[in-house]
Amino acid sequence: MLQIFKDWTKRYFSDPQMIILGLMLLLGFAIIFLLGEVLMPVFASIVIAYLLEGMVGYLHRWKAPRIVAVVIVFLSFITGMFVLVIWLFPLLSRQISQLLQQLPTMLIDGQKQLMLLPEKYPDFISGDQVQQIFDAISSGMTSLARRLLSLSLASVMGIFTWVVYLILVPFLVFFFLKDKDRILEWTKLLLPDNLDLTTTVWFEVNKQIANYIRGKGWEILILWGISYAVFKLMGMQFSLLLSFFVGLSVILPYIGVTVMFLPVALIAYFQWGWGADMLYALIAYAAIQLFDGNILAPLLLSGVVNLHPVAIIIALLLFGGVWGVWGVFFAIPLATLINTVIKNWLLRSEAGEKTKVDASSE
């Protein structure tokens, strides 16, 4: 057993390039895990600058000086953020407030419908079971209300934090874009000279992640717009709020579609009750998801992420459990990184073994 372990270690950990790559990845994950909360504005700025770099590069390829391209992209980013803060967030918060105001009425109506179940299906459910279900729902809503109250009591600190973010993050984003080359040159001084494997992995991961994030961003916007138009035409309440979360649901492949079915069904039921309108709303939601799954996502993300669905779900659970919302958002890019590292690691090991066999045969 010990010899098997020694052979395995020699095969996969004898190459200095592999060790360097492994240490760099471990150091990166350790910094994010240990200092993520403290350096969150820096990490957020790096991510935003990375996303905007594609637009800067596009303008630069059209002969625009880099500083001009950076200023144009940065001003566009600031304008977009301004529109979000001034126009979109107030609309969303207004619909959330309206939903919370209607929630007690919805709960009462829901309780009435639940109490009818023992009469219709006495062999499957009893009155006590219905009461337990409703008590659990009420308890959950009470807990949610308390959490919202505690958030409101801590709103002063939250507002202060957001103000700092709104000032600091754009400042950092601008300088990350403007001084990208200088920052990368300084970073290279801290790294070993021979980074062939790391460079190969970086170029492959960078291409896949950039295409993935770009495609996923367009998917979110297109699905949000289509959902809003459909729900609005149907006269559905909270159409902006629902469509917003339908768009964001694509961040969670396979899971988001299922999770969003419940709020869409509940809003449709409490607005129209059992009937044709509710059925049309559910059919419309199903048609939107079929369009996304069979046309939109394959068109935008074809060949970008070659991960098995099981690997994607495990990545969502793992990184979401470690880093929360940020972990869920970057679960697939991180899984892509790990998949690429393992693939190149194994290919390099096999190439090394083949070279040894060829040398010994000569």
Short mmCIF file of the C-alpha atoms (twelve columns), coordinates in Angstrom:
data_MODEL
# 
_entry.id   MODEL 
# 
loop_
_atom_site.group_PDB 
_atom_site.id 
_atom_site.type_symbol 
_atom_site.label_atom_id 
_atom_site.label_alt_id 
_atom_site.label_comp_id 
_atom_site.label_asym_id 
_atom_site.label_seq_id 
_atom_site.Cartn_x 
_atom_site.Cartn_y 
_atom_site.Cartn_z 
_atom_site.pdbx_PDB_model_num 
ATOM 1   C CA . MET A 1   0.000   0.000  0.000   1 
ATOM 2   C CA . LEU A 2   2.809   2.400  0.867   1 
ATOM 3   C CA . GLN A 3   4.553   1.674  -2.426  1 
ATOM 4   C CA . ILE A 4   1.324   2.367  -4.342  1 
ATOM 5   C CA . PHE A 5   1.018   5.719  -2.578  1 
ATOM 6   C CA . LYS A 6   4.675   6.543  -3.335  1 
ATOM 7   C CA . ASP A 7   4.196   5.689  -7.019  1 
ATOM 8   C CA . TRP A 8   1.037   7.795  -7.196  1 
ATOM 9   C CA . THR A 9   2.772   10.741 -5.509  1 
ATOM 10  C CA . LYS A 10  5.792   10.444 -7.794  1 
ATOM 11  C CA . ARG A 11  3.576   10.343 -10.864 1 
ATOM 12  C CA . TYR A 12  1.417   13.335 -10.088 1 
ATOM 13  C CA . PHE A 13  3.547   15.510 -7.796  1 
ATOM 14  C CA . SER A 14  7.081   15.141 -9.145  1 
ATOM 15  C CA . ASP A 15  6.679   17.885 -11.756 1 
ATOM 16  C CA . PRO A 16  7.616   21.336 -10.337 1 
ATOM 17  C CA . GLN A 17  5.066   22.960 -12.662 1 
ATOM 18  C CA . MET A 18  2.270   20.960 -11.036 1 
ATOM 19  C CA . ILE A 19  3.448   21.878 -7.553  1 
ATOM 20  C CA . ILE A 20  3.639   25.582 -8.448  1 
ATOM 21  C CA . LEU A 21  0.136   25.536 -9.917  1 
ATOM 22  C CA . GLY A 22  -1.265  23.656 -6.927  1 
ATOM 23  C CA . LEU A 23  0.349   26.037 -4.430  1 
ATOM 24  C CA . MET A 24  -0.920  29.094 -6.302  1 
ATOM 25  C CA . LEU A 25  -4.471  27.738 -6.305  1 
ATOM 26  C CA . LEU A 26  -4.326  26.851 -2.611  1 
ATOM 27  C CA . LEU A 27  -2.954  30.303 -1.783  1 
ATOM 28  C CA . GLY A 28  -5.696  31.986 -3.817  1 
ATOM 29  C CA . PHE A 29  -8.487  29.992 -2.176  1 
ATOM 30  C CA . ALA A 30  -6.953  30.582 1.283   1 
ATOM 31  C CA . ILE A 31  -6.825  34.353 0.754   1 
ATOM 32  C CA . ILE A 32  -10.440 34.456 -0.432  1 
ATOM 33  C CA . PHE A 33  -11.641 32.198 2.400   1 
ATOM 34  C CA . LEU A 34  -9.731  33.946 5.203   1 
ATOM 35  C CA . LEU A 35  -9.816  37.562 4.016   1 
ATOM 36  C CA . GLY A 36  -12.893 37.512 1.791   1 
ATOM 37  C CA . GLU A 37  -15.048 39.622 4.093   1 
ATOM 38  C CA . VAL A 38  -12.351 42.230 4.725   1 
ATOM 39  C CA . LEU A 39  -11.248 42.522 1.093   1 
ATOM 40  C CA . MET A 40  -14.710 42.136 -0.442  1 
ATOM 41  C CA . PRO A 41  -14.634 45.599 -2.123  1 
ATOM 42  C CA . VAL A 42  -11.298 44.679 -3.728  1 
ATOM 43  C CA . PHE A 43  -12.544 41.284 -4.939  1 
ATOM 44  C CA . ALA A 44  -15.784 42.833 -6.241  1 
ATOM 45  C CA . SER A 45  -13.769 45.485 -8.089  1 
ATOM 46  C CA . ILE A 46  -11.500 42.851 -9.640  1 
ATOM 47  C CA . VAL A 47  -14.516 40.866 -10.850 1 
ATOM 48  C CA . ILE A 48  -16.203 43.963 -12.339 1 
ATOM 49  C CA . ALA A 49  -12.959 45.101 -13.975 1 
ATOM 50  C CA . TYR A 50  -12.513 41.606 -15.412 1 
ATOM 51  C CA . LEU A 51  -16.003 41.734 -16.919 1 
ATOM 52  C CA . LEU A 52  -15.471 45.225 -18.342 1 
ATOM 53  C CA . GLU A 53  -12.049 44.364 -19.764 1 
ATOM 54  C CA . GLY A 54  -13.694 42.591 -22.698 1 
ATOM 55  C CA . MET A 55  -15.394 45.839 -23.772 1 
ATOM 56  C CA . VAL A 56  -12.168 47.794 -23.287 1 
ATOM 57  C CA . GLY A 57  -10.273 45.275 -25.416 1 
ATOM 58  C CA . TYR A 58  -12.954 45.436 -28.098 1 
ATOM 59  C CA . LEU A 59  -12.668 49.231 -28.360 1 
ATOM 60  C CA . HIS A 60  -8.879  49.032 -28.222 1 
ATOM 61  C CA . ARG A 61  -8.883  46.621 -31.178 1 
ATOM 62  C CA . TRP A 62  -10.812 49.282 -33.112 1 
ATOM 63  C CA . LYS A 63  -7.794  51.593 -32.775 1 
ATOM 64  C CA . ALA A 64  -9.101  53.516 -29.759 1 
ATOM 65  C CA . PRO A 65  -6.311  54.442 -27.286 1 
ATOM 66  C CA . ARG A 66  -6.589  52.342 -24.152 1 
ATOM 67  C CA . ILE A 67  -7.200  55.303 -21.856 1 
ATOM 68  C CA . VAL A 68  -10.033 56.493 -24.125 1 
ATOM 69  C CA . ALA A 69  -11.530 52.980 -24.198 1 
ATOM 70  C CA . VAL A 70  -11.257 52.764 -20.398 1 
ATOM 71  C CA . VAL A 71  -12.996 56.118 -19.916 1 
ATOM 72  C CA . ILE A 72  -15.840 55.209 -22.316 1 
ATOM 73  C CA . VAL A 73  -16.429 51.807 -20.692 1 
ATOM 74  C CA . PHE A 74  -16.123 53.191 -17.177 1 
ATOM 75  C CA . LEU A 75  -18.609 56.010 -17.840 1 
ATOM 76  C CA . SER A 76  -21.006 53.473 -19.357 1 
ATOM 77  C CA . PHE A 77  -20.643 51.322 -16.234 1 
ATOM 78  C CA . ILE A 78  -21.304 54.300 -13.940 1 
ATOM 79  C CA . THR A 79  -24.341 55.268 -16.016 1 
ATOM 80  C CA . GLY A 80  -25.697 51.724 -15.765 1 
ATOM 81  C CA . MET A 81  -25.190 51.680 -12.002 1 
ATOM 82  C CA . PHE A 82  -26.904 55.074 -11.714 1 
ATOM 83  C CA . VAL A 83  -29.919 53.790 -13.642 1 
ATOM 84  C CA . LEU A 84  -30.083 50.720 -11.394 1 
ATOM 85  C CA . VAL A 85  -29.938 52.766 -8.188  1 
ATOM 86  C CA . ILE A 86  -32.293 55.542 -9.289  1 
ATOM 87  C CA . TRP A 87  -34.821 53.607 -11.396 1 
ATOM 88  C CA . LEU A 88  -34.739 49.841 -10.976 1 
ATOM 89  C CA . PHE A 89  -34.119 49.334 -7.248  1 
ATOM 90  C CA . PRO A 90  -36.962 51.668 -6.159  1 
ATOM 91  C CA . LEU A 91  -39.383 49.807 -8.460  1 
ATOM 92  C CA . LEU A 92  -38.286 46.443 -7.100  1 
ATOM 93  C CA . SER A 93  -38.449 47.635 -3.482  1 
ATOM 94  C CA . ARG A 94  -41.948 49.035 -4.120  1 
ATOM 95  C CA . GLN A 95  -43.170 45.685 -5.420  1 
ATOM 96  C CA . ILE A 96  -41.522 43.875 -2.503  1 
ATOM 97  C CA . SER A 97  -43.315 46.243 -0.105  1 
ATOM 98  C CA . GLN A 98  -46.632 45.590 -1.866  1 
ATOM 99  C CA . LEU A 99  -46.053 41.851 -1.675  1 
ATOM 100 C CA . LEU A 100 -45.341 42.035 2.069   1 
ATOM 101 C CA . GLN A 101 -48.534 44.074 2.580   1 
ATOM 102 C CA . GLN A 102 -50.615 41.452 0.775   1 
ATOM 103 C CA . LEU A 103 -48.920 38.535 2.495   1 
ATOM 104 C CA . PRO A 104 -51.302 38.347 5.515   1 
ATOM 105 C CA . THR A 105 -54.316 38.194 3.168   1 
ATOM 106 C CA . MET A 106 -52.592 35.499 1.125   1 
ATOM 107 C CA . LEU A 107 -51.911 33.471 4.275   1 
ATOM 108 C CA . ILE A 108 -55.536 33.672 5.387   1 
ATOM 109 C CA . ASP A 109 -56.736 32.603 1.948   1 
ATOM 110 C CA . GLY A 110 -54.188 29.809 1.934   1 
ATOM 111 C CA . GLN A 111 -55.363 28.606 5.322   1 
ATOM 112 C CA . LYS A 112 -58.952 28.466 4.093   1 
ATOM 113 C CA . GLN A 113 -57.946 26.384 1.093   1 
ATOM 114 C CA . LEU A 114 -55.842 24.045 3.239   1 
ATOM 115 C CA . MET A 115 -58.728 23.474 5.646   1 
ATOM 116 C CA . LEU A 116 -60.814 22.175 2.750   1 
ATOM 117 C CA . LEU A 117 -58.343 19.389 1.977   1 
ATOM 118 C CA . PRO A 118 -59.449 17.014 4.822   1 
ATOM 119 C CA . GLU A 119 -63.036 17.212 3.523   1 
ATOM 120 C CA . LYS A 120 -62.016 16.423 -0.060  1 
ATOM 121 C CA . TYR A 121 -59.320 13.850 0.704   1 
ATOM 122 C CA . PRO A 122 -60.028 12.405 4.192   1 
ATOM 123 C CA . ASP A 123 -58.014 9.255  3.465   1 
ATOM 124 C CA . PHE A 124 -54.838 11.164 2.684   1 
ATOM 125 C CA . ILE A 125 -54.759 14.132 5.046   1 
ATOM 126 C CA . SER A 126 -56.337 15.055 8.362   1 
ATOM 127 C CA . GLY A 127 -57.260 18.351 9.979   1 
ATOM 128 C CA . ASP A 128 -54.405 18.066 12.463  1 
ATOM 129 C CA . GLN A 129 -51.912 17.610 9.638   1 
ATOM 130 C CA . VAL A 130 -53.255 20.680 7.848   1 
ATOM 131 C CA . GLN A 131 -52.967 22.687 11.065  1 
ATOM 132 C CA . GLN A 132 -49.361 21.539 11.489  1 
ATOM 133 C CA . ILE A 133 -48.583 22.595 7.920   1 
ATOM 134 C CA . PHE A 134 -50.098 26.020 8.466   1 
ATOM 135 C CA . ASP A 135 -48.344 26.453 11.822  1 
ATOM 136 C CA . ALA A 136 -45.037 25.656 10.125  1 
ATOM 137 C CA . ILE A 137 -45.757 28.212 7.388   1 
ATOM 138 C CA . SER A 138 -46.795 30.834 9.927   1 
ATOM 139 C CA . SER A 139 -43.690 30.163 11.988  1 
ATOM 140 C CA . GLY A 140 -41.520 30.572 8.917   1 
ATOM 141 C CA . MET A 141 -43.205 33.852 7.970   1 
ATOM 142 C CA . THR A 142 -42.846 35.148 11.541  1 
ATOM 143 C CA . SER A 143 -39.166 34.282 11.488  1 
ATOM 144 C CA . LEU A 144 -38.792 36.055 8.153   1 
ATOM 145 C CA . ALA A 145 -40.547 39.150 9.506   1 
ATOM 146 C CA . ARG A 146 -38.228 39.215 12.523  1 
ATOM 147 C CA . ARG A 147 -35.200 38.954 10.258  1 
ATOM 148 C CA . LEU A 148 -36.492 41.827 8.116   1 
ATOM 149 C CA . LEU A 149 -37.047 43.866 11.285  1 
ATOM 150 C CA . SER A 150 -33.523 43.159 12.499  1 
ATOM 151 C CA . LEU A 151 -32.216 44.182 9.081   1 
ATOM 152 C CA . SER A 152 -34.152 47.428 9.288   1 
ATOM 153 C CA . LEU A 153 -32.747 48.141 12.768  1 
ATOM 154 C CA . ALA A 154 -29.270 47.621 11.398  1 
ATOM 155 C CA . SER A 155 -30.026 49.663 8.288   1 
ATOM 156 C CA . VAL A 156 -27.833 52.587 9.370   1 
ATOM 157 C CA . MET A 157 -24.740 50.393 9.339   1 
ATOM 158 C CA . GLY A 158 -25.904 48.769 6.108   1 
ATOM 159 C CA . ILE A 159 -26.384 52.145 4.432   1 
ATOM 160 C CA . PHE A 160 -22.913 53.218 5.565   1 
ATOM 161 C CA . THR A 161 -21.419 50.029 4.114   1 
ATOM 162 C CA . TRP A 162 -23.210 50.501 0.796   1 
ATOM 163 C CA . VAL A 163 -22.089 54.132 0.592   1 
ATOM 164 C CA . VAL A 164 -18.493 52.997 1.083   1 
ATOM 165 C CA . TYR A 165 -18.964 50.358 -1.622  1 
ATOM 166 C CA . LEU A 166 -20.552 52.830 -4.036  1 
ATOM 167 C CA . ILE A 167 -17.553 55.146 -3.652  1 
ATOM 168 C CA . LEU A 168 -14.704 52.681 -3.257  1 
ATOM 169 C CA . VAL A 169 -15.633 50.033 -5.831  1 
ATOM 170 C CA . PRO A 170 -15.923 52.374 -8.866  1 
ATOM 171 C CA . PHE A 171 -12.647 54.031 -7.818  1 
ATOM 172 C CA . LEU A 172 -10.883 50.657 -7.714  1 
ATOM 173 C CA . VAL A 173 -12.519 49.467 -10.955 1 
ATOM 174 C CA . PHE A 174 -11.212 52.506 -12.835 1 
ATOM 175 C CA . PHE A 175 -7.628  51.994 -11.697 1 
ATOM 176 C CA . PHE A 176 -7.743  48.228 -12.268 1 
ATOM 177 C CA . LEU A 177 -8.751  48.957 -15.873 1 
ATOM 178 C CA . LYS A 178 -6.413  51.890 -16.394 1 
ATOM 179 C CA . ASP A 179 -3.318  50.270 -14.848 1 
ATOM 180 C CA . LYS A 180 -4.004  46.658 -15.810 1 
ATOM 181 C CA . ASP A 181 -0.630  46.134 -17.503 1 
ATOM 182 C CA . ARG A 182 1.332   47.720 -14.644 1 
ATOM 183 C CA . ILE A 183 -0.504  45.606 -12.052 1 
ATOM 184 C CA . LEU A 184 0.106   42.402 -14.019 1 
ATOM 185 C CA . GLU A 185 3.805   43.244 -14.471 1 
ATOM 186 C CA . TRP A 186 4.157   43.856 -10.730 1 
ATOM 187 C CA . THR A 187 2.361   40.578 -9.993  1 
ATOM 188 C CA . LYS A 188 4.727   38.668 -12.290 1 
ATOM 189 C CA . LEU A 189 7.679   39.872 -10.193 1 
ATOM 190 C CA . LEU A 190 6.283   37.890 -7.235  1 
ATOM 191 C CA . LEU A 191 5.851   34.667 -9.233  1 
ATOM 192 C CA . PRO A 192 8.380   32.026 -10.325 1 
ATOM 193 C CA . ASP A 193 9.914   32.409 -13.782 1 
ATOM 194 C CA . ASN A 194 8.810   29.104 -15.334 1 
ATOM 195 C CA . LEU A 195 5.009   29.056 -15.396 1 
ATOM 196 C CA . ASP A 196 4.249   27.108 -18.572 1 
ATOM 197 C CA . LEU A 197 1.508   24.939 -17.047 1 
ATOM 198 C CA . THR A 198 -0.026  27.829 -15.100 1 
ATOM 199 C CA . THR A 199 -0.064  29.993 -18.237 1 
ATOM 200 C CA . THR A 200 -1.714  27.232 -20.268 1 
ATOM 201 C CA . VAL A 201 -4.393  26.722 -17.623 1 
ATOM 202 C CA . TRP A 202 -4.955  30.473 -17.292 1 
ATOM 203 C CA . PHE A 203 -5.507  31.059 -21.022 1 
ATOM 204 C CA . GLU A 204 -7.931  28.127 -21.269 1 
ATOM 205 C CA . VAL A 205 -9.873  29.065 -18.140 1 
ATOM 206 C CA . ASN A 206 -9.897  32.757 -19.036 1 
ATOM 207 C CA . LYS A 207 -11.446 32.018 -22.438 1 
ATOM 208 C CA . GLN A 208 -14.106 29.689 -21.024 1 
ATOM 209 C CA . ILE A 209 -15.025 31.873 -18.039 1 
ATOM 210 C CA . ALA A 210 -15.142 35.092 -20.098 1 
ATOM 211 C CA . ASN A 211 -17.443 33.458 -22.656 1 
ATOM 212 C CA . TYR A 212 -19.550 31.903 -19.905 1 
ATOM 213 C CA . ILE A 213 -20.054 35.131 -17.960 1 
ATOM 214 C CA . ARG A 214 -20.737 37.108 -21.127 1 
ATOM 215 C CA . GLY A 215 -23.257 34.522 -22.335 1 
ATOM 216 C CA . LYS A 216 -24.859 34.148 -18.910 1 
ATOM 217 C CA . GLY A 217 -25.215 37.919 -18.581 1 
ATOM 218 C CA . TRP A 218 -27.050 38.143 -21.906 1 
ATOM 219 C CA . GLU A 219 -29.176 35.141 -20.937 1 
ATOM 220 C CA . ILE A 220 -30.251 36.846 -17.699 1 
ATOM 221 C CA . LEU A 221 -31.143 40.105 -19.458 1 
ATOM 222 C CA . ILE A 222 -33.021 38.446 -22.342 1 
ATOM 223 C CA . LEU A 223 -34.958 36.077 -20.073 1 
ATOM 224 C CA . TRP A 224 -35.787 38.939 -17.698 1 
ATOM 225 C CA . GLY A 225 -37.095 41.067 -20.576 1 
ATOM 226 C CA . ILE A 226 -39.156 38.251 -22.106 1 
ATOM 227 C CA . SER A 227 -40.631 37.246 -18.734 1 
ATOM 228 C CA . TYR A 228 -41.507 40.839 -17.876 1 
ATOM 229 C CA . ALA A 229 -43.205 41.385 -21.253 1 
ATOM 230 C CA . VAL A 230 -45.214 38.148 -20.946 1 
ATOM 231 C CA . PHE A 231 -46.263 38.672 -17.309 1 
ATOM 232 C CA . LYS A 232 -47.121 42.318 -17.973 1 
ATOM 233 C CA . LEU A 233 -49.271 41.451 -20.985 1 
ATOM 234 C CA . MET A 234 -51.105 38.886 -18.857 1 
ATOM 235 C CA . GLY A 235 -51.755 41.544 -16.216 1 
ATOM 236 C CA . MET A 236 -49.916 39.545 -13.563 1 
ATOM 237 C CA . GLN A 237 -49.149 41.256 -10.269 1 
ATOM 238 C CA . PHE A 238 -45.504 41.861 -9.269  1 
ATOM 239 C CA . SER A 239 -44.472 41.229 -12.893 1 
ATOM 240 C CA . LEU A 240 -41.207 43.191 -12.573 1 
ATOM 241 C CA . LEU A 241 -40.232 41.397 -9.365  1 
ATOM 242 C CA . LEU A 242 -41.117 37.940 -10.672 1 
ATOM 243 C CA . SER A 243 -39.400 38.475 -14.024 1 
ATOM 244 C CA . PHE A 244 -36.299 39.802 -12.258 1 
ATOM 245 C CA . PHE A 245 -35.954 36.605 -10.254 1 
ATOM 246 C CA . VAL A 246 -36.836 34.452 -13.272 1 
ATOM 247 C CA . GLY A 247 -33.868 36.056 -15.024 1 
ATOM 248 C CA . LEU A 248 -31.574 35.529 -12.050 1 
ATOM 249 C CA . SER A 249 -32.726 31.916 -11.702 1 
ATOM 250 C CA . VAL A 250 -30.506 30.882 -14.623 1 
ATOM 251 C CA . ILE A 251 -27.510 31.363 -12.326 1 
ATOM 252 C CA . LEU A 252 -28.671 28.121 -10.679 1 
ATOM 253 C CA . PRO A 253 -28.873 25.594 -13.539 1 
ATOM 254 C CA . TYR A 254 -31.567 22.926 -13.092 1 
ATOM 255 C CA . ILE A 255 -32.406 24.274 -9.607  1 
ATOM 256 C CA . GLY A 256 -33.504 27.834 -10.361 1 
ATOM 257 C CA . VAL A 257 -36.171 26.751 -12.852 1 
ATOM 258 C CA . THR A 258 -37.812 24.473 -10.291 1 
ATOM 259 C CA . VAL A 259 -37.522 26.950 -7.416  1 
ATOM 260 C CA . MET A 260 -39.123 29.814 -9.371  1 
ATOM 261 C CA . PHE A 261 -42.119 27.673 -10.379 1 
ATOM 262 C CA . LEU A 262 -43.533 27.942 -6.839  1 
ATOM 263 C CA . PRO A 263 -43.678 31.778 -6.511  1 
ATOM 264 C CA . VAL A 264 -45.041 32.118 -10.050 1 
ATOM 265 C CA . ALA A 265 -47.760 29.554 -9.264  1 
ATOM 266 C CA . LEU A 266 -48.592 31.153 -5.898  1 
ATOM 267 C CA . ILE A 267 -48.847 34.696 -7.256  1 
ATOM 268 C CA . ALA A 268 -51.028 33.452 -10.119 1 
ATOM 269 C CA . TYR A 269 -53.257 31.497 -7.732  1 
ATOM 270 C CA . PHE A 270 -53.781 34.341 -5.239  1 
ATOM 271 C CA . GLN A 271 -54.503 36.754 -8.073  1 
ATOM 272 C CA . TRP A 272 -56.837 34.614 -10.182 1 
ATOM 273 C CA . GLY A 273 -57.565 31.457 -8.156  1 
ATOM 274 C CA . TRP A 274 -57.969 28.047 -9.767  1 
ATOM 275 C CA . GLY A 275 -58.883 28.636 -13.355 1 
ATOM 276 C CA . ALA A 276 -57.814 29.323 -16.901 1 
ATOM 277 C CA . ASP A 277 -55.751 32.447 -16.083 1 
ATOM 278 C CA . MET A 278 -53.607 30.580 -13.602 1 
ATOM 279 C CA . LEU A 279 -53.135 27.748 -16.095 1 
ATOM 280 C CA . TYR A 280 -52.117 30.236 -18.804 1 
ATOM 281 C CA . ALA A 281 -49.558 31.799 -16.448 1 
ATOM 282 C CA . LEU A 282 -47.996 28.402 -15.705 1 
ATOM 283 C CA . ILE A 283 -47.983 27.480 -19.401 1 
ATOM 284 C CA . ALA A 284 -46.320 30.808 -20.202 1 
ATOM 285 C CA . TYR A 285 -43.655 30.203 -17.548 1 
ATOM 286 C CA . ALA A 286 -43.051 26.687 -18.864 1 
ATOM 287 C CA . ALA A 287 -42.774 28.033 -22.439 1 
ATOM 288 C CA . ILE A 288 -40.236 30.655 -21.311 1 
ATOM 289 C CA . GLN A 289 -38.116 27.982 -19.614 1 
ATOM 290 C CA . LEU A 290 -38.355 25.676 -22.639 1 
ATOM 291 C CA . PHE A 291 -37.205 28.544 -24.856 1 
ATOM 292 C CA . ASP A 292 -34.295 29.221 -22.523 1 
ATOM 293 C CA . GLY A 293 -33.260 25.592 -22.146 1 
ATOM 294 C CA . ASN A 294 -33.588 24.550 -25.779 1 
ATOM 295 C CA . ILE A 295 -32.791 27.703 -27.768 1 
ATOM 296 C CA . LEU A 296 -31.388 30.626 -25.789 1 
ATOM 297 C CA . ALA A 297 -28.881 28.893 -23.478 1 
ATOM 298 C CA . PRO A 298 -27.475 26.559 -26.185 1 
ATOM 299 C CA . LEU A 299 -27.136 29.552 -28.527 1 
ATOM 300 C CA . LEU A 300 -25.296 31.724 -25.988 1 
ATOM 301 C CA . LEU A 301 -23.349 29.056 -24.098 1 
ATOM 302 C CA . SER A 302 -22.740 26.315 -26.662 1 
ATOM 303 C CA . GLY A 303 -19.444 24.581 -25.918 1 
ATOM 304 C CA . VAL A 304 -18.491 27.057 -23.177 1 
ATOM 305 C CA . VAL A 305 -18.922 24.847 -20.114 1 
ATOM 306 C CA . ASN A 306 -18.282 21.145 -20.579 1 
ATOM 307 C CA . LEU A 307 -19.415 20.010 -17.149 1 
ATOM 308 C CA . HIS A 308 -21.728 17.161 -16.247 1 
ATOM 309 C CA . PRO A 309 -25.014 18.247 -14.574 1 
ATOM 310 C CA . VAL A 310 -24.004 16.338 -11.415 1 
ATOM 311 C CA . ALA A 311 -20.735 18.289 -11.284 1 
ATOM 312 C CA . ILE A 312 -22.630 21.572 -11.674 1 
ATOM 313 C CA . ILE A 313 -25.057 20.755 -8.822  1 
ATOM 314 C CA . ILE A 314 -22.210 19.644 -6.541  1 
ATOM 315 C CA . ALA A 315 -20.329 22.867 -7.334  1 
ATOM 316 C CA . LEU A 316 -23.414 24.960 -6.505  1 
ATOM 317 C CA . LEU A 317 -23.890 23.184 -3.175  1 
ATOM 318 C CA . LEU A 318 -20.207 23.227 -2.263  1 
ATOM 319 C CA . PHE A 319 -19.259 26.792 -3.151  1 
ATOM 320 C CA . GLY A 320 -22.641 28.155 -2.106  1 
ATOM 321 C CA . GLY A 321 -22.181 26.583 1.322   1 
ATOM 322 C CA . VAL A 322 -18.673 28.037 1.672   1 
ATOM 323 C CA . TRP A 323 -19.127 31.556 0.219   1 
ATOM 324 C CA . GLY A 324 -22.887 32.086 0.196   1 
ATOM 325 C CA . VAL A 325 -24.368 34.137 -2.671  1 
ATOM 326 C CA . TRP A 326 -20.954 34.865 -4.181  1 
ATOM 327 C CA . GLY A 327 -20.160 31.159 -4.099  1 
ATOM 328 C CA . VAL A 328 -23.379 30.333 -5.949  1 
ATOM 329 C CA . PHE A 329 -22.716 33.031 -8.561  1 
ATOM 330 C CA . PHE A 330 -19.169 31.843 -9.255  1 
ATOM 331 C CA . ALA A 331 -19.762 28.119 -8.684  1 
ATOM 332 C CA . ILE A 332 -19.638 27.193 -12.365 1 
ATOM 333 C CA . PRO A 333 -16.559 29.346 -13.194 1 
ATOM 334 C CA . LEU A 334 -14.767 27.825 -10.186 1 
ATOM 335 C CA . ALA A 335 -15.828 24.329 -11.223 1 
ATOM 336 C CA . THR A 336 -14.552 25.099 -14.726 1 
ATOM 337 C CA . LEU A 337 -11.232 26.181 -13.236 1 
ATOM 338 C CA . ILE A 338 -10.919 22.979 -11.207 1 
ATOM 339 C CA . ASN A 339 -11.920 20.841 -14.204 1 
ATOM 340 C CA . THR A 340 -9.335  22.559 -16.427 1 
ATOM 341 C CA . VAL A 341 -6.591  22.198 -13.807 1 
ATOM 342 C CA . ILE A 342 -7.298  18.493 -13.336 1 
ATOM 343 C CA . LYS A 343 -7.454  17.880 -17.092 1 
ATOM 344 C CA . ASN A 344 -4.128  19.634 -17.782 1 
ATOM 345 C CA . TRP A 345 -2.581  18.020 -14.713 1 
ATOM 346 C CA . LEU A 346 -3.495  14.536 -15.907 1 
ATOM 347 C CA . LEU A 347 -2.437  15.252 -19.497 1 
ATOM 348 C CA . ARG A 348 0.936   16.548 -18.321 1 
ATOM 349 C CA . SER A 349 1.406   13.502 -16.082 1 
ATOM 350 C CA . GLU A 350 0.550   11.116 -18.927 1 
ATOM 351 C CA . ALA A 351 2.934   12.982 -21.242 1 
ATOM 352 C CA . GLY A 352 5.683   12.687 -18.644 1 
ATOM 353 C CA . GLU A 353 5.078   8.972  -18.242 1 
ATOM 354 C CA . LYS A 354 5.120   8.480  -22.013 1 
ATOM 355 C CA . THR A 355 8.416   10.374 -22.282 1 
ATOM 356 C CA . LYS A 356 9.963   8.154  -19.600 1 
ATOM 357 C CA . VAL A 357 8.769   4.990  -21.370 1 
ATOM 358 C CA . ASP A 358 10.126  6.211  -24.728 1 
ATOM 359 C CA . ALA A 359 13.471  7.103  -23.141 1 
ATOM 360 C CA . SER A 360 13.787  3.715  -21.421 1 
ATOM 361 C CA . SER A 361 12.915  1.835  -24.632 1 
ATOM 362 C CA . GLU A 362 15.708  3.612  -26.485 1 
# 
